[in-house]
Amino acid sequence: MSIRWKIFSVYFIILIISLASTGIYLFNNIYESYLSNERVTNLTQANMIANLVSKFIGVSSYLIEPTIVDYSNQINSRILFTDVKGKVIVDSAGNGEMEGEDINNYSDVKSALKGSGSTSIHYITGSGWTMYSAVPVTIKNEIVGSILLSTSIDDVMNFLYSIKMRMIYTFTAIGSIVSILSLIVAAFITKPLKRLTDATKVISEGKFDYKVEIRGNDEIGKLADAFNDMSTKLMKIDDERKRFVSDASHELKTPLAAIKALVEPLISSDNVDISVYKEFLKDINSEVDRMTRLVNELLVLARIDKIHSIENKTENIGEIAYNVVENLEAIARQKGVSLIFESDKNIFADVDADRFYRMIYNVVENGIKYTPSGGTVKLNLDSDDKNVYITISDTGIGISQETLPKVFERFSRGDTARSQKTGGFGLGLAIVKEIVDLHKGHIDVKSTVGEGTEFYITIPVKNV
């Protein structure tokens, strides 16, 4: 079932319940009001007859019957007068068919003989709706009999029935109109949602530049804005993916082309000196090593991409940093670069030791790569109660301001001359950024061309 029909169904159910409850409540009030008036009227008339009869008992008893018959004709009701045991003494009906019968089993008569007035409604076949009203007949506060008034209320019941049918027709009409309006409203509400649903199908087909035109400040409008933001980000991610694949393919193609260029002369030449073979094989081996480094760095990035959280342990950051400096000391010395490590105290933090080591290693190695002979690379550690602060600076060739915002992107290596000199792939700093993010830290960089570069890394002491 679509959301449109779900909304309509909810509206319809609420409407039916509301209309039915309102109709029943109103009709019951009208019903009780009309019948209450009838009860009061009939009990009043019954009491008047009872007062007249009580005056004739023992004095002018012969006047009781004609008085009851006369009053019965006036109010168009049948009147029964019973003794204290419930036996009918006078029946206003012309034939007096009930005179002498015992009717103390009538609930209203029982109540009257106990001293209280009572009414009840009955449906009598052939007569229709009838109201019984019974009151006691008393002489000097002593019950001596009862008066039972039988009155037709067909006109009242027919009137109430007509009101009931009018209410049913009216509420049915209202329900039909509101149902149609609710269906229109449901269609209006769900139309933007349908457009969003259609848009998701378009996005799923790879058309990430698709946008949904839905205006408004309500939840649906905000959902549309979120959807458009998502499509923009997906388009950006897709562009980055395509560029990544293109760059990776290019980086792999370069050593493969070099290997092919080295192998083909060896295959086509019959008499080649062994020294030439060795020289070519040495170059081929170098290109294979280059491909291996690239594949290894791609695998590192792939593994990091799959990680959403890491299990950190409290580690001595100073020892990890010292191991990095110790392992890179030989490379720095060979290039004529001074490698300086500064840390005033033992610093502990919750980190993944292996990834934290690689993070510092990549930045320091990057600094050594781009620092000419006679330059300096400095690693400084500091901390407070909340964070560890790592500063890695060099006096290298620097990074241009145009390139600086992209240094943490994959396959971003600044200008072509830098990459050609160092043989890098532009993945080292991308790996660093991923590791910093996994540790919920922050990294920033400042650089001036010809003067050097500084990296600032902040890592929380506690892994919350």
NORHUFEN-V944053 format. One record per pair of residues at least 4 apart in sequence whose C-alpha atoms are under 7 Angstrom apart, sorted by the first residue. I is the first residue (numbers start at 1). GAP is how many residues later the second one is. Records with the same first field share a line. If there is no record, write none. Layout:
# NORHUFEN-V944053
I = GAP / GAP
This chain:
# NORHUFEN-V944053
1 = 4 / 5
2 = 4
3 = 4
4 = 4 / 182 / 183 / 186
5 = 4
6 = 4
7 = 4 / 179
8 = 4 / 174 / 175 / 178
9 = 4
10 = 4
11 = 4 / 171
12 = 4 / 167
13 = 4
14 = 4
15 = 4 / 160
16 = 4
17 = 4
18 = 4
19 = 4 / 152
20 = 4
21 = 4
22 = 4
23 = 4 / 144
24 = 4
25 = 4
26 = 4
27 = 4 / 137
28 = 4
29 = 4
30 = 4
31 = 4 / 129
32 = 4
33 = 4
34 = 4
35 = 4
36 = 4
37 = 4
38 = 4
39 = 4 / 80
40 = 4
41 = 4
42 = 4 / 91
43 = 4 / 90
44 = 4
45 = 4
46 = 4 / 87 / 88 / 89 / 101 / 103
47 = 4 / 88
48 = 4
49 = 4
50 = 4 / 87 / 97
51 = 4
52 = 4
53 = 4 / 11
54 = 83 / 84 / 85
56 = 4 / 5 / 7 / 8
57 = 4
63 = 4
64 = 4
65 = 4 / 25
66 = 4
67 = 4
68 = 4 / 11 / 24
69 = 4 / 23
70 = 4
71 = 4
72 = 4 / 5 / 6 / 7 / 20
73 = 4
77 = 72 / 73 / 74
78 = 14 / 15 / 71 / 72 / 73
79 = 12 / 13 / 68 / 69 / 70 / 71
80 = 8 / 10 / 11 / 12 / 67 / 68 / 69
81 = 7 / 8 / 9 / 10 / 65 / 66 / 67
82 = 4 / 5 / 6 / 7 / 63 / 64 / 65
83 = 4 / 5 / 6 / 61 / 62 / 63
84 = 29 / 59 / 60 / 61
85 = 19
86 = 16 / 17 / 18
87 = 13 / 14 / 15 / 16
88 = 10 / 11 / 12 / 13 / 14
89 = 10 / 11
90 = 9
91 = 5 / 7 / 8
92 = 4
104 = 5 / 6
105 = 5
106 = 4
107 = 4
108 = 4 / 10 / 11 / 25 / 26
109 = 4 / 25 / 37 / 39
110 = 4
111 = 4 / 5 / 6 / 7
112 = 4 / 5 / 6 / 22 / 23 / 24 / 34
113 = 23 / 30 / 32 / 33
115 = 21
116 = 19 / 20
117 = 17 / 18 / 19
118 = 15 / 16 / 17
119 = 12 / 13 / 14 / 15
120 = 11 / 12 / 13
121 = 9 / 10 / 11
122 = 7 / 8 / 9
123 = 5 / 6 / 7
124 = 4 / 5 / 6
128 = 26
129 = 23 / 24 / 25
130 = 20 / 21 / 22 / 23
131 = 19 / 20 / 21 / 22
132 = 16 / 17 / 18 / 19
133 = 15 / 16 / 17
134 = 12 / 13 / 14 / 15
135 = 11 / 12 / 13
136 = 7 / 9 / 10 / 11
137 = 6 / 7 / 8 / 9 / 10
138 = 4 / 5 / 6
139 = 4 / 5
153 = 4
154 = 4
155 = 4
156 = 4
157 = 4
158 = 4
159 = 4
160 = 4
161 = 4
162 = 4
163 = 4
164 = 4
165 = 4
166 = 4
167 = 4
168 = 4
169 = 4
170 = 4
171 = 4
172 = 4
173 = 4
174 = 4
175 = 4
176 = 4
177 = 4
178 = 4
179 = 4
180 = 4
181 = 4
182 = 4
183 = 4
184 = 4
185 = 4
186 = 4
187 = 4
190 = 4
191 = 4
192 = 4 / 22
193 = 4
194 = 4
195 = 4
196 = 4 / 16
197 = 4
198 = 4
199 = 4 / 13
200 = 4
201 = 4
202 = 5
203 = 4 / 5 / 7
208 = 23 / 24 / 26 / 27
209 = 22 / 23 / 26
211 = 17
212 = 12 / 16
214 = 7 / 10
215 = 6
216 = 5
217 = 4 / 5
218 = 4
219 = 4
220 = 4
221 = 4
222 = 4
223 = 4
224 = 4
225 = 4
226 = 4
227 = 4
228 = 4
229 = 4
230 = 4
231 = 4
232 = 4
233 = 4
234 = 4
235 = 4
236 = 4
237 = 4
238 = 4
239 = 4
240 = 4
241 = 4
242 = 4
243 = 4
244 = 4 / 166
245 = 4
246 = 4
247 = 4 / 164
248 = 4
249 = 4
250 = 4
252 = 4 / 39
253 = 4
254 = 4
255 = 4 / 32 / 36
256 = 4
257 = 4
258 = 4
259 = 4 / 25 / 28
260 = 4
262 = 18 / 22
263 = 4
264 = 4
265 = 4
272 = 4
273 = 4
274 = 4
275 = 4
276 = 4
277 = 4
278 = 4
279 = 4
280 = 4
281 = 4
282 = 4
283 = 4
284 = 4
285 = 4
286 = 4
287 = 4
288 = 4
289 = 4
290 = 4
291 = 4
292 = 4
293 = 4
294 = 4 / 131
295 = 4
296 = 4
297 = 4 / 130
298 = 4
299 = 4
300 = 4
301 = 4 / 130
302 = 4
303 = 4
304 = 130
309 = 129
310 = 128
311 = 41
312 = 38 / 39 / 40 / 151
313 = 37 / 38 / 39
314 = 34 / 35 / 36 / 37
315 = 33 / 34 / 35 / 36 / 38
316 = 4 / 30 / 31 / 32 / 33
317 = 4 / 30 / 31 / 32
318 = 4 / 25 / 28 / 29
319 = 4
320 = 4 / 37
321 = 4 / 36 / 39
322 = 4
323 = 4
324 = 4 / 33 / 37
325 = 4
328 = 4
329 = 4 / 10
330 = 4
331 = 4
332 = 4 / 5 / 6 / 7 / 36
333 = 4 / 5
335 = 38
336 = 37 / 38
337 = 31 / 36 / 37 / 38 / 39
338 = 37 / 38 / 39
339 = 37 / 38 / 39
340 = 37 / 38 / 39
341 = 37 / 38 / 39
342 = 37 / 38 / 39
343 = 37 / 38 / 39
347 = 36
349 = 112 / 113
350 = 111 / 112 / 113
351 = 5 / 88
352 = 4
353 = 4
354 = 4
355 = 4 / 80
356 = 4
357 = 4
358 = 4
359 = 4 / 73 / 76
360 = 4
361 = 4
362 = 4 / 66 / 67 / 70
363 = 4 / 66
364 = 4 / 28
365 = 4
366 = 4
367 = 4 / 10 / 27
368 = 9
369 = 53
370 = 26 / 27
371 = 4 / 23 / 24 / 25 / 26
372 = 24
375 = 20 / 21
376 = 18 / 19
377 = 16 / 17 / 18
378 = 14 / 15 / 16
379 = 12 / 13 / 14
380 = 10 / 11 / 12
381 = 8 / 9 / 10
382 = 6 / 7 / 8
383 = 4 / 5 / 6
384 = 4
386 = 74 / 75
387 = 71 / 72 / 73 / 74
388 = 70 / 71 / 72 / 73
389 = 68 / 69 / 70
390 = 66 / 67 / 68
391 = 63 / 64 / 65 / 66
392 = 62 / 63 / 64
393 = 60 / 61 / 62
394 = 58 / 59 / 60
395 = 56 / 57 / 58
396 = 54 / 55 / 56 / 57
397 = 52 / 53 / 54 / 55
398 = 49 / 50 / 51 / 52 / 53 / 54 / 55
399 = 4 / 5 / 15 / 48 / 49 / 50
400 = 4 / 48 / 49
403 = 4 / 11
406 = 6
407 = 5 / 6 / 22
408 = 21 / 22 / 25
409 = 21
410 = 16 / 17 / 20
411 = 14 / 15 / 16
412 = 14
413 = 6 / 12 / 13
414 = 4
415 = 4
416 = 4
417 = 4
418 = 4
419 = 4 / 5
427 = 4
428 = 4
429 = 4
430 = 4
431 = 4
432 = 4
433 = 4
434 = 4
435 = 4
436 = 4 / 5 / 6 / 7
437 = 4 / 5
439 = 20
440 = 19
441 = 17 / 18 / 19
442 = 15 / 16 / 17
443 = 13 / 14 / 15
444 = 11 / 12 / 13
445 = 9 / 10 / 11
446 = 7 / 8 / 9
447 = 5 / 6 / 7
448 = 4 / 5
